[in-house]
Amino acid sequence: MDTTIRNIDERAYRELKARAALAGKTMGEMVNEAVRAYLARPELLPKRGSLEDLEPEPYPEGNERLSEEIDAVVYGA
């Protein structure tokens, strides 16, 4: 994909361009590597929770027979 990226730090860009040349790589290859490395950082991954982490909430008053009422609607009981 061809794209334009604005507001790149000029000094960082020059250093990356020099490293790309020394490594025999294109700027696109270097940017792709940098983006992939950034995305792979564990602190950026969404935290996975567990059902055990959830706190139960009480049903509001008047819903004591809610499951029976749902069964009546769904199954015609």
Buried (B, 14 or more C-beta within 10 A) or exposed (E): EEEEEEEEEEEEEEEBEEEBEEEEBEEEEBBEBEEEEEEEEEEEEEEEEEEEEEEEEEEEEEEEEEEEEEEEEEEEE
